[in-house]
């Protein structure tokens, strides 16, 4: 029996209605190159409907078919890629890309053998990891907006000198602010005179930045941006840097005559104590200051608070001890509106856990999603009965991170009924499970363990049955790179590497069958040349043929005895 289809004869409007029910990637993957008419309709539809296409969720096989074989990438105006995809992709000289978003999942540098010419590119976004800007990477003469993560202040100077007509730059400096040679940072920049919107944020993604930030360099940079209308500064890690009203006026406000929006946060250690807020009352923005006497930290910031994180500010006295340029109200709702702390999503804690602090976290930080304990200074904790009272539950917290020295706060997990992501080292995990049991962490789906020890693997699989994303590294942090000898190709790192083959085999034959991603760091195998086929055979031994997966291992010739990542689809 022969069945004919009238699908090709449908009017254009029906096709457009079908497209409206699908996401962009499925439309292109399913309908492109079926026939000339559909190709023409796709182009017409893209001009009116397609805003953004995210390729980061594609399997490597689909990505290669979709982007490399069909070569549709040059038809898209806005696209998001991972660093690995970016390394594989090729842009033609006639590409229409106006917005490019690159998600750096593993690399710190974007690298390409060829120089991309993106004539129409207006917006570039580099997110997640630190990036060292390389001028040969691309030519984008129309680029007006950049959102980027950088490693040093010098990288930012180089970037600004490469952008002749840029109007908006949001730069995040990741941790190593002045760890490299900053001699070029003192040079005047030739940045665009069209730059009207600028952000300079220092991000402490692995703990607080200590004594590394030179505020004078940042101030020198800002003074050259005469056309700024919007300015955001989040500066941490300064030493003996107190910004009084006259310095702020002479070096920032008088240098930026067009400035209308100003959001500021400065954290400094030591130095003279801020005496009064009276000198800030003459400005059009509300200012606040706070001094933590225990840590000798000083904070100056604008209100309402406009950033999503707070570093090292919090203790039980924080809210009540803030000095402001306006009169505080006894009405808590009014104070909440003036302070604007409700948008904060992450805080760093290095203080005693008390009832007052828990109440502040619950009442003043209602959008809080992530907490990091950044030291073990809390020697005196509240009685254990505190952690058994549901009225102190912090229902909004999804992510919890412990530094390797934070062994006094592990019982805090009892107050987080919706905890989803946990980052800590192996010894602290053992303490946590001994003190609290696995009942408080059984819902965790994202687990990262550092200083991982192979003989505790069974305990991990038993305690976290719902794990989807698992990272196991024998290193203390991601910043600590394991070194392989060039002479005998063996790992001479002080942390003994694990066998990725043995770990993967035990994970898959155990209770963890719903894993979506496994990352195993600091491994060394005797047959690293064939490591990916070996891992593939192990996966096929435990999973049925319908499971698709992708394996990515660092080159065995690398100086790092590295990281292996397995993705399951």
ZAMAR-530352 format. One record per residue (C-alpha): residue number from 1; x negated, y negated, z negated. Coordinates in pm, 1 decimal. Layout:
   k        x        y        z
 NUM        X        Y        Z
...
***
This chain:
   k        x        y        z
   1      0.0      0.0      0.0
   2   -143.3   -337.9    101.7
   3    -69.2   -639.4   -120.1
   4   -121.2   -992.5      2.2
   5   -168.9  -1298.1   -217.9
   6    -40.8  -1649.4   -164.4
   7   -283.7  -1798.2   -414.9
   8   -480.0  -1973.0   -139.9
   9   -163.1  -2139.4    -12.8
  10    -66.0  -2312.1   -337.4
  11    -42.9  -2692.0   -327.9
  12   -326.8  -2896.5   -475.8
  13   -117.9  -3007.1   -772.8
  14    -77.0  -2646.0   -891.0
  15   -452.0  -2594.9   -884.1
  16   -504.1  -2912.4  -1086.8
  17   -250.8  -2792.7  -1344.2
  18   -438.2  -2462.6  -1372.6
  19   -767.4  -2650.2  -1415.8
  20   -614.1  -2858.7  -1695.8
  21   -566.8  -2542.3  -1904.3
  22   -931.0  -2432.3  -1865.9
  23  -1256.1  -2577.1  -1989.3
  24  -1496.5  -2717.9  -1735.2
  25  -1748.9  -2436.8  -1747.3
  26  -1481.7  -2170.9  -1677.3
  27  -1343.6  -2373.3  -1388.6
  28  -1677.5  -2396.8  -1214.0
  29  -1782.2  -2042.6  -1292.4
  30  -1453.6  -1894.6  -1168.8
  31  -1356.5  -2112.5   -872.7
  32  -1672.8  -2252.2   -717.5
  33  -1779.2  -2120.4   -377.6
  34  -1462.5  -1913.3   -337.4
  35  -1382.3  -2107.2    -22.3
  36  -1428.1  -2453.7    122.8
  37  -1091.6  -2578.8     10.9
  38  -1151.8  -2490.9   -354.8
  39  -1496.5  -2648.4   -341.5
  40  -1341.5  -2966.7   -211.2
  41  -1074.4  -2958.8   -483.4
  42  -1340.3  -2906.9   -751.0
  43  -1523.6  -3217.9   -639.4
  44  -1200.5  -3419.8   -636.9
  45  -1104.1  -3289.3   -980.8
  46  -1449.2  -3354.7  -1125.9
  47  -1439.9  -3723.9  -1036.3
  48  -1120.3  -3775.7  -1237.4
  49  -1125.7  -3513.2  -1514.2
  50  -1471.2  -3386.5  -1605.3
  51  -1627.5  -3582.5  -1887.8
  52  -1880.5  -3340.1  -2027.5
  53  -2003.4  -2982.1  -1970.7
  54  -2170.9  -2787.1  -2251.7
  55  -2393.7  -2505.5  -2122.2
  56  -2556.1  -2425.5  -2456.9
  57  -2304.2  -2149.6  -2539.0
  58  -2358.2  -1962.0  -2212.9
  59  -2533.9  -1628.7  -2217.0
  60  -2869.2  -1636.8  -2034.2
  61  -2726.3  -1413.6  -1761.5
  62  -2428.3  -1638.0  -1694.1
  63  -2647.1  -1946.6  -1710.0
  64  -2885.8  -1810.9  -1446.7
  65  -2597.0  -1720.6  -1218.7
  66  -2405.9  -2039.8  -1274.5
  67  -2690.2  -2291.6  -1261.3
  68  -2975.6  -2128.6  -1077.6
  69  -2797.5  -1923.7   -813.6
  70  -2493.2  -2139.7   -746.7
  71  -2698.3  -2459.8   -790.5
  72  -2398.7  -2652.1   -919.5
  73  -2595.8  -2848.4  -1174.7
  74  -2643.9  -3140.4   -939.5
  75  -2267.9  -3186.4   -900.7
  76  -2220.5  -3261.0  -1272.7
  77  -2220.3  -3610.2  -1421.9
  78  -2261.4  -3515.9  -1789.4
  79  -2433.7  -3202.5  -1916.7
  80  -2565.8  -3046.8  -2238.2
  81  -2851.8  -2794.5  -2226.1
  82  -3082.7  -2611.1  -2463.5
  83  -3458.3  -2656.8  -2435.8
  84  -3491.6  -2311.6  -2276.8
  85  -3228.1  -2391.8  -2016.0
  86  -3389.6  -2726.3  -1946.4
  87  -3716.4  -2546.5  -1873.4
  88  -3544.8  -2326.3  -1612.5
  89  -3324.5  -2580.0  -1443.6
  90  -3405.4  -2779.0  -1131.3
  91  -3253.3  -3114.7  -1046.3
  92  -3240.6  -3213.5   -682.7
  93  -3323.4  -3565.3   -574.3
  94  -2951.6  -3621.0   -505.8
  95  -2827.9  -3518.4   -852.5
  96  -2536.6  -3712.8  -1003.6
  97  -2632.7  -3669.6  -1370.8
  98  -2544.9  -3980.7  -1572.6
  99  -2564.8  -3828.5  -1920.2
 100  -2814.0  -3560.9  -2026.7
 101  -2798.8  -3396.0  -2369.2
 102  -3084.6  -3160.2  -2462.2
 103  -3054.6  -2945.2  -2774.7
 104  -3403.0  -2853.2  -2900.1
 105  -3344.2  -2518.8  -3069.1
 106  -3702.0  -2396.3  -3107.2
 107  -3944.7  -2638.3  -2945.7
 108  -4083.8  -2966.7  -3066.7
 109  -4178.3  -3082.6  -2717.2
 110  -3991.0  -3100.2  -2391.8
 111  -4219.1  -2978.8  -2119.1
 112  -4179.0  -2936.1  -1746.4
 113  -4417.0  -2854.0  -1464.5
 114  -4255.8  -3117.8  -1250.6
 115  -4136.5  -3468.9  -1302.5
 116  -3760.6  -3507.4  -1285.7
 117  -3619.1  -3798.3  -1092.2
 118  -3281.9  -3884.7  -1242.1
 119  -3184.9  -4197.1  -1052.9
 120  -2835.2  -4219.7  -1201.2
 121  -2915.0  -4125.4  -1561.0
 122  -2782.2  -4384.5  -1804.9
 123  -2765.3  -4192.2  -2134.2
 124  -3019.9  -3945.8  -2277.6
 125  -2962.2  -3749.5  -2599.9
 126  -3232.6  -3534.7  -2761.5
 127  -3098.3  -3369.7  -3075.1
 128  -3180.5  -3138.4  -3364.0
 129  -3559.4  -3104.0  -3366.9
 130  -3845.7  -3350.6  -3351.7
 131  -3972.7  -3446.2  -3007.9
 132  -4295.8  -3599.4  -2888.2
 133  -4203.6  -3821.6  -2595.0
 134  -4396.9  -3751.6  -2274.9
 135  -4388.2  -4021.9  -2009.1
 136  -4432.3  -3781.1  -1712.7
 137  -4114.8  -3595.5  -1811.0
 138  -3868.6  -3799.6  -1606.7
 139  -3811.1  -4115.2  -1409.5
 140  -3482.6  -4283.9  -1499.2
 141  -3478.3  -4644.2  -1388.5
 142  -3114.6  -4697.2  -1492.0
 143  -3148.5  -4552.6  -1842.3
 144  -2970.4  -4784.1  -2087.9
 145  -2893.1  -4561.0  -2389.3
 146  -3121.0  -4318.2  -2575.4
 147  -3047.0  -4108.4  -2885.7
 148  -3360.1  -3916.4  -2977.1
 149  -3556.9  -3735.5  -3248.7
 150  -3929.3  -3819.5  -3265.4
 151  -4221.7  -3705.4  -3476.9
 152  -4406.8  -4030.9  -3540.8
 153  -4369.4  -4405.7  -3532.3
 154  -4625.8  -4414.8  -3249.3
 155  -4395.8  -4194.9  -3037.2
 156  -4122.4  -4454.2  -3077.9
 157  -4355.2  -4732.2  -2962.1
 158  -4448.1  -4531.4  -2654.3
 159  -4084.2  -4456.2  -2580.8
 160  -3978.0  -4821.3  -2601.4
 161  -4255.8  -4921.5  -2364.8
 162  -4117.1  -4673.9  -2108.0
 163  -3763.8  -4812.9  -2101.6
 164  -3744.3  -5137.0  -1902.3
 165  -3368.4  -5202.7  -1922.8
 166  -3259.2  -5004.4  -2228.5
 167  -2974.1  -5154.8  -2431.3
 168  -2925.8  -4899.5  -2708.4
 169  -3185.7  -4684.2  -2889.7
 170  -3104.9  -4463.4  -3188.2
 171  -3428.9  -4304.1  -3308.3
 172  -3463.3  -4048.9  -3587.1
 173  -3814.5  -3988.9  -3718.4
 174  -3845.4  -3636.0  -3852.8
 175  -4055.7  -3613.0  -4165.5
 176  -4411.8  -3678.6  -4039.7
 177  -4382.1  -4054.6  -4016.7
 178  -4748.2  -4151.3  -4044.8
 179  -4920.1  -3814.3  -4041.9
 180  -5075.4  -3882.9  -3701.1
 181  -5291.8  -4167.1  -3582.2
 182  -5081.0  -4482.6  -3598.7
 183  -5345.1  -4726.7  -3472.0
 184  -5142.4  -4796.9  -3157.7
 185  -4838.3  -4882.4  -3368.9
 186  -4982.1  -5224.0  -3449.7
 187  -4978.2  -5325.5  -3085.3
 188  -4697.1  -5548.1  -2963.7
 189  -4443.9  -5362.0  -2756.2
 190  -4308.8  -5464.7  -2420.3
 191  -3959.8  -5337.5  -2490.9
 192  -3653.8  -5438.1  -2298.1
 193  -3519.2  -5786.1  -2364.8
 194  -3174.9  -5626.0  -2318.7
 195  -3206.5  -5412.0  -2631.5
 196  -2906.0  -5506.7  -2844.3
 197  -2839.4  -5193.2  -3052.3
 198  -3118.5  -5022.1  -3247.5
 199  -3134.3  -4757.1  -3521.2
 200  -3443.5  -4638.8  -3707.5
 201  -3364.8  -4342.8  -3935.0
 202  -3614.2  -4133.2  -4129.3
 203  -3482.9  -3781.5  -4179.1
 204  -3610.7  -3559.4  -4460.2
 205  -3482.7  -3228.9  -4329.2
 206  -3726.3  -3026.4  -4545.9
 207  -3730.8  -3227.9  -4864.2
 208  -3815.5  -3581.5  -4956.2
 209  -4087.0  -3776.1  -4775.8
 210  -4350.4  -3883.6  -5029.3
 211  -4568.6  -4191.5  -4986.9
 212  -4598.7  -4170.6  -4608.1
 213  -4387.6  -4456.8  -4474.0
 214  -4548.8  -4790.3  -4395.2
 215  -4260.0  -5035.0  -4398.2
 216  -4484.5  -5312.4  -4260.8
 217  -4511.7  -5124.1  -3929.9
 218  -4134.9  -5091.0  -3904.3
 219  -4086.6  -5456.4  -3993.0
 220  -4339.5  -5562.6  -3726.7
 221  -4148.6  -5360.7  -3468.5
 222  -3807.6  -5503.5  -3560.2
 223  -3928.5  -5866.2  -3545.7
 224  -4003.6  -5824.7  -3173.5
 225  -3646.4  -5728.9  -3083.0
 226  -3512.3  -6081.7  -3043.4
 227  -3187.6  -5980.4  -2869.8
 228  -3059.9  -5737.0  -3132.7
 229  -2692.9  -5756.3  -3222.9
 230  -2664.0  -5427.3  -3417.7
 231  -2938.8  -5291.6  -3646.5
 232  -2943.6  -4979.2  -3866.4
 233  -3244.9  -4895.5  -4087.6
 234  -3265.0  -4589.7  -4314.3
 235  -3616.9  -4597.2  -4461.3
 236  -3744.3  -4352.7  -4724.2
 237  -4087.9  -4254.5  -4854.3
 238  -4228.8  -4604.8  -4916.5
 239  -4480.4  -4678.1  -5192.5
 240  -4470.5  -5001.8  -5394.3
 241  -4236.4  -5167.1  -5143.9
 242  -3975.7  -5398.5  -5293.8
 243  -3779.4  -5607.6  -5042.5
 244  -3669.8  -5930.6  -5203.3
 245  -3425.6  -6175.5  -5047.2
 246  -3690.7  -6410.9  -4907.2
 247  -3877.4  -6131.6  -4727.8
 248  -3557.4  -5999.6  -4579.6
 249  -3461.0  -6346.5  -4462.5
 250  -3801.1  -6450.6  -4320.3
 251  -3899.6  -6124.2  -4151.8
 252  -3564.4  -5987.8  -4033.8
 253  -3277.5  -6233.2  -4025.8
 254  -3473.1  -6539.5  -3904.6
 255  -3636.6  -6326.7  -3633.1
 256  -3303.8  -6190.3  -3507.8
 257  -3077.6  -6489.1  -3439.9
 258  -2808.4  -6282.8  -3263.0
 259  -2771.7  -6018.3  -3535.1
 260  -2408.1  -5945.8  -3626.8
 261  -2405.5  -5592.6  -3774.1
 262  -2669.9  -5486.0  -4024.3
 263  -2683.0  -5157.3  -4218.8
 264  -2980.3  -5095.5  -4444.8
 265  -3116.9  -4837.7  -4687.9
 266  -3465.3  -4850.2  -4840.3
 267  -3615.7  -4612.2  -5093.7
 268  -3947.6  -4691.3  -5262.0
 269  -4162.1  -4543.9  -5539.4
 270  -4318.3  -4767.0  -5802.9
 271  -4375.1  -5138.4  -5761.4
 272  -4213.9  -5426.8  -5940.1
 273  -3861.6  -5388.2  -6067.2
 274  -3581.1  -5570.4  -5889.2
 275  -3457.4  -5830.4  -6140.0
 276  -3132.9  -5965.5  -5996.6
 277  -2900.9  -5946.7  -5697.7
 278  -2839.8  -6322.7  -5695.6
 279  -3094.1  -6383.6  -5417.0
 280  -2891.4  -6159.4  -5181.3
 281  -2561.3  -6341.0  -5230.3
 282  -2643.2  -6598.4  -4962.8
 283  -2631.6  -6335.1  -4687.4
 284  -2314.8  -6238.5  -4501.0
 285  -2364.0  -5870.5  -4590.9
 286  -2301.2  -5715.0  -4931.4
 287  -2611.1  -5564.7  -5091.6
 288  -2659.7  -5317.0  -5374.5
 289  -2959.5  -5191.4  -5569.3
 290  -3028.5  -4902.1  -5799.3
 291  -3329.7  -4795.2  -6006.2
 292  -3384.7  -4438.9  -6125.9
 293  -3594.6  -4485.4  -6438.2
 294  -3680.4  -4117.0  -6464.2
 295  -3840.6  -4093.7  -6119.1
 296  -3942.9  -4462.5  -6084.0
 297  -3753.7  -4485.0  -5755.0
 298  -3598.5  -4809.4  -5631.9
 299  -3318.1  -4833.4  -5378.9
 300  -3178.4  -5126.8  -5184.9
 301  -2885.6  -5079.7  -4946.9
 302  -2593.0  -5256.9  -4784.8
 303  -2229.4  -5193.4  -4870.3
 304  -1997.7  -5043.5  -4759.3
 305  -2241.8  -4756.6  -4719.1
 306  -2273.5  -4658.9  -4351.4
 307  -2503.0  -4354.9  -4354.0
 308  -2414.2  -3987.5  -4388.2
 309  -2687.3  -3889.7  -4635.4
 310  -2838.4  -3994.4  -4967.5
 311  -3194.1  -3899.7  -5060.3
 312  -3292.0  -3865.2  -5425.8
 313  -3046.5  -4127.3  -5554.6
 314  -2800.2  -3914.3  -5736.6
 315  -2773.6  -3851.0  -6105.1
 316  -2482.7  -3883.5  -6346.2
 317  -2540.5  -4260.0  -6384.5
 318  -2568.7  -4345.8  -6015.1
 319  -2229.9  -4498.9  -5933.8
 320  -2192.7  -4689.7  -6260.2
 321  -2551.4  -4824.2  -6253.0
 322  -2542.6  -4975.7  -5903.8
 323  -2594.1  -5352.0  -5905.9
 324  -2408.4  -5537.4  -5632.1
 325  -2369.4  -5886.4  -5490.0
 326  -1993.7  -5871.3  -5553.3
 327  -1792.7  -5835.0  -5871.3
 328  -1706.3  -5474.8  -5946.8
 329  -1341.1  -5396.3  -5997.8
 330  -1194.8  -5182.2  -6270.6
 331   -969.3  -5030.3  -6009.2
 332  -1151.3  -4717.5  -5889.6
 333   -978.1  -4722.8  -5550.4
 334  -1109.1  -5073.5  -5486.4
 335  -1462.3  -4971.2  -5583.3
 336  -1446.0  -4665.4  -5358.7
 337  -1351.9  -4886.9  -5065.4
 338  -1629.8  -5138.8  -5138.1
 339  -1895.8  -4872.1  -5191.4
 340  -1791.6  -4665.7  -4889.3
 341  -1948.7  -4343.8  -5020.2
 342  -1672.3  -4122.0  -4883.6
 343  -1847.5  -4071.5  -4549.5
 344  -2160.5  -3914.6  -4705.0
 345  -2204.3  -3553.7  -4596.0
 346  -2542.6  -3461.8  -4749.0
 347  -2723.8  -3539.5  -5075.1
 348  -3058.3  -3435.5  -5223.6
 349  -3055.1  -3349.8  -5593.3
 350  -3352.7  -3331.9  -5830.6
 351  -3179.4  -3396.7  -6159.3
 352  -3005.3  -3219.3  -6444.2
 353  -2668.2  -3068.3  -6368.1
 354  -2419.6  -3222.0  -6607.4
 355  -2044.6  -3252.8  -6631.4
 356  -2061.7  -3620.4  -6539.4
 357  -2266.4  -3545.7  -6228.5
 358  -2022.1  -3279.0  -6113.2
 359  -1735.1  -3518.7  -6162.1
 360  -1917.9  -3784.2  -5957.2
 361  -1981.4  -3535.7  -5676.4
 362  -1618.7  -3436.5  -5674.2
 363  -1459.0  -3781.2  -5703.9
 364  -1697.7  -4017.7  -5522.4
 365  -1826.2  -3791.5  -5243.3
 366  -1512.9  -3629.5  -5110.2
 367  -1660.3  -3560.0  -4764.2
 368  -1974.6  -3394.3  -4900.4
 369  -2064.8  -3080.8  -4703.6
 370  -2430.2  -3015.6  -4784.0
 371  -2652.5  -3023.0  -5095.2
 372  -3025.3  -2970.8  -5122.3
 373  -3207.9  -2910.5  -5450.5
 374  -3548.5  -3061.4  -5381.7
 375  -3736.9  -2984.7  -5704.6
 376  -3717.1  -2794.7  -6031.9
 377  -3719.6  -3092.3  -6266.6
 378  -3390.9  -2983.8  -6425.1
 379  -3508.1  -2787.2  -6726.8
 380  -3199.3  -2845.3  -6939.6
 381  -2879.0  -2729.4  -6780.3
 382  -2522.1  -2732.6  -6896.1
 383  -2401.3  -2417.9  -7072.8
 384  -2322.1  -2118.2  -6851.7
 385  -1952.7  -2154.3  -6936.1
 386  -1951.2  -2458.3  -6705.6
 387  -1989.3  -2238.3  -6399.7
 388  -1681.9  -2034.1  -6488.8
 389  -1439.4  -2326.5  -6486.2
 390  -1251.2  -2368.1  -6160.7
 391  -1181.3  -2736.3  -6228.3
 392  -1545.0  -2809.6  -6140.5
 393  -1529.2  -2631.5  -5804.0
 394  -1673.4  -2830.5  -5513.5
 395  -1449.6  -2704.7  -5235.4
 396  -1598.8  -2921.7  -4959.8
 397  -1954.8  -2784.6  -4984.3
 398  -2044.3  -2552.1  -4698.1
 399  -2427.0  -2565.6  -4694.9
 400  -2671.0  -2520.2  -4984.4
 401  -3051.3  -2540.7  -4967.2
 402  -3305.6  -2466.5  -5239.5
 403  -3671.5  -2562.9  -5231.0
 404  -3902.8  -2279.4  -5329.0
 405  -3947.0  -2420.1  -5683.8
 406  -3578.5  -2456.5  -5772.2
 407  -3526.4  -2159.1  -5998.5
 408  -3315.6  -2336.6  -6260.7
 409  -3016.1  -2423.1  -6043.1
 410  -2930.0  -2090.4  -5879.3
 411  -2609.3  -2050.9  -6085.4
 412  -2475.1  -2359.3  -5904.4
 413  -2342.1  -2127.9  -5631.4
 414  -2062.0  -2027.0  -5870.1
 415  -1904.0  -2368.8  -5816.4
 416  -1897.7  -2338.4  -5435.2
 417  -1606.8  -2113.3  -5333.3
 418  -1637.6  -2209.7  -4965.8
 419  -2014.2  -2174.5  -4930.8
 420  -2096.7  -2075.4  -4574.0
 421  -2469.5  -2138.6  -4526.7
 422  -2749.3  -2061.3  -4773.3
 423  -3119.8  -2145.1  -4733.2
 424  -3373.1  -2033.2  -4994.4
 425  -3682.1  -1818.6  -5051.9
 426  -3691.4  -1450.2  -5137.2
 427  -3786.6  -1484.2  -5505.4
 428  -3508.7  -1734.5  -5569.7
 429  -3259.6  -1511.7  -5390.1
 430  -3354.7  -1225.1  -5621.7
 431  -3296.9  -1449.7  -5925.2
 432  -2965.3  -1570.5  -5787.0
 433  -2834.8  -1217.1  -5729.0
 434  -2952.2  -1099.1  -6070.9
 435  -2788.6  -1391.1  -6253.5
 436  -2467.1  -1435.7  -6057.3
 437  -2416.2  -1115.9  -5860.9
 438  -2322.1  -1088.2  -5494.6
 439  -1956.7  -1182.1  -5547.3
 440  -2033.3  -1554.2  -5517.3
 441  -2225.3  -1526.4  -5188.6
 442  -2042.5  -1245.9  -5009.0
 443  -1863.5  -1498.0  -4784.0
 444  -2187.3  -1652.2  -4658.0
 445  -2218.6  -1614.8  -4279.8
 446  -2544.0  -1805.9  -4223.5
 447  -2848.1  -1698.4  -4428.6
 448  -3206.9  -1822.8  -4399.8
 449  -3472.2  -1659.2  -4617.8
 450  -3833.2  -1776.2  -4645.4
 451  -4123.6  -1585.8  -4805.3
 452  -3928.0  -1278.5  -4692.9
 453  -4040.2   -942.2  -4831.4
 454  -3961.1   -629.6  -4636.2
 455  -3872.1   -404.7  -4934.3
 456  -3580.0   -634.3  -5029.1
 457  -3402.6   -591.7  -4696.3
 458  -3152.5   -334.5  -4821.1
 459  -3055.3   -563.1  -5108.9
 460  -2989.6   -841.9  -4855.3
 461  -2770.1   -627.1  -4631.3
 462  -2567.4   -503.9  -4930.3
 463  -2513.5   -852.6  -5076.6
 464  -2420.3  -1035.7  -4754.0
 465  -2179.2   -814.7  -4557.1
 466  -2034.8  -1105.0  -4353.6
 467  -2360.5  -1240.2  -4213.9
 468  -2344.1  -1366.7  -3855.0
 469  -2666.7  -1566.7  -3837.2
 470  -2973.4  -1430.8  -4016.7
 471  -3323.8  -1580.5  -4033.2
 472  -3603.8  -1389.5  -4206.9
 473  -3947.9  -1551.2  -4226.8
 474  -4248.8  -1455.5  -4437.7
 475  -4364.1  -1818.3  -4424.8
 476  -4288.0  -2076.0  -4692.8
 477  -4135.3  -2322.0  -4441.7
 478  -4094.2  -2366.2  -4067.4
 479  -4379.5  -2617.5  -4078.3
 480  -4628.4  -2349.6  -4178.8
 481  -4754.9  -2186.9  -3860.1
 482  -4897.1  -1832.7  -3881.8
 483  -5235.8  -1808.3  -3712.7
 484  -5357.4  -1521.9  -3497.1
 485  -5725.6  -1458.1  -3444.0
 486  -5856.3  -1503.0  -3090.6
 487  -6116.5  -1233.9  -3158.1
 488  -5914.2   -927.7  -3253.2
 489  -5557.0  -1058.2  -3193.3
 490  -5460.2   -974.1  -3550.1
 491  -5269.2  -1193.1  -3789.4
 492  -5502.4  -1346.8  -4044.7
 493  -5233.4  -1555.0  -4208.8
 494  -5214.6  -1546.0  -4588.1
 495  -4855.5  -1418.8  -4564.2
 496  -4848.6  -1061.6  -4445.0
 497  -4640.6  -1027.8  -4127.2
 498  -4350.4   -787.0  -4099.4
 499  -4262.5   -547.2  -3822.0
 500  -3977.6   -687.7  -3615.8
 501  -3911.5   -336.4  -3482.8
 502  -3862.3   -184.2  -3829.7
 503  -3657.6   -478.9  -3961.7
 504  -3424.1   -479.6  -3661.5
 505  -3377.6   -103.4  -3679.0
 506  -3279.5   -116.9  -4046.8
 507  -3044.3   -411.9  -3993.4
 508  -2851.4   -242.7  -3713.9
 509  -2820.6     97.9  -3875.0
 510  -2695.9    -62.0  -4197.6
 511  -2378.9   -254.3  -4268.8
 512  -2451.2   -559.6  -4054.1
 513  -2274.7   -484.5  -3728.6
 514  -2122.1   -827.4  -3660.4
 515  -2443.3  -1024.2  -3624.1
 516  -2453.2  -1292.5  -3357.2
 517  -2814.1  -1399.1  -3404.7
 518  -3120.9  -1255.5  -3576.5
 519  -3445.7  -1448.4  -3608.6
 520  -3750.6  -1273.8  -3754.6
 521  -4061.5  -1482.4  -3813.7
 522  -4428.0  -1396.1  -3860.5
 523  -4426.4  -1052.9  -3704.6
 524  -4705.2   -852.7  -3544.1
 525  -4664.9   -539.4  -3334.9
 526  -4925.2   -315.8  -3179.9
 527  -4753.9   -324.6  -2841.8
 528  -4649.6   -687.3  -2810.2
 529  -4677.8   -684.7  -2431.6
 530  -4373.5   -455.8  -2419.9
 531  -4201.0   -582.5  -2732.9
 532  -3880.5   -691.4  -2559.2
 533  -3812.9   -350.0  -2393.9
 534  -3887.6   -181.2  -2726.9
 535  -3635.5   -401.5  -2907.5
 536  -3384.6   -346.1  -2629.4
 537  -3403.4     32.8  -2675.6
 538  -3347.5     -3.0  -3050.5
 539  -3038.1   -216.7  -2994.1
 540  -2897.4     28.2  -2739.0
 541  -2954.7    312.6  -2985.6
 542  -2722.9    151.7  -3243.8
 543  -2473.4    -45.7  -3032.1
 544  -2250.6     71.0  -2749.6
 545  -2296.9    -28.3  -2387.6
 546  -2034.9   -303.9  -2400.1
 547  -2250.8   -521.4  -2626.9
 548  -2455.6   -780.7  -2443.6
 549  -2766.2   -933.9  -2596.0
 550  -3061.8  -1152.1  -2516.6
 551  -3412.7  -1118.4  -2662.1
 552  -3662.8  -1400.0  -2682.5
 553  -4007.2  -1346.9  -2834.7
 554  -4304.4  -1579.0  -2848.3
 555  -4581.6  -1498.5  -2605.2
 556  -4816.3  -1240.8  -2756.0
 557  -5109.2  -1452.7  -2637.6
 558  -4989.4  -1742.0  -2851.4
 559  -5194.9  -1851.2  -3151.0
 560  -4878.8  -1806.6  -3355.2
 561  -4788.3  -1453.1  -3451.9
 562  -4452.8  -1575.6  -3410.7
 563  -4084.1  -1553.4  -3396.2
 564  -3847.9  -1311.9  -3231.5
 565  -3484.4  -1406.5  -3173.0
 566  -3202.7  -1173.3  -3066.5
 567  -2866.3  -1314.3  -2957.9
 568  -2556.0  -1092.5  -2940.0
 569  -2252.3  -1174.7  -2726.5
***
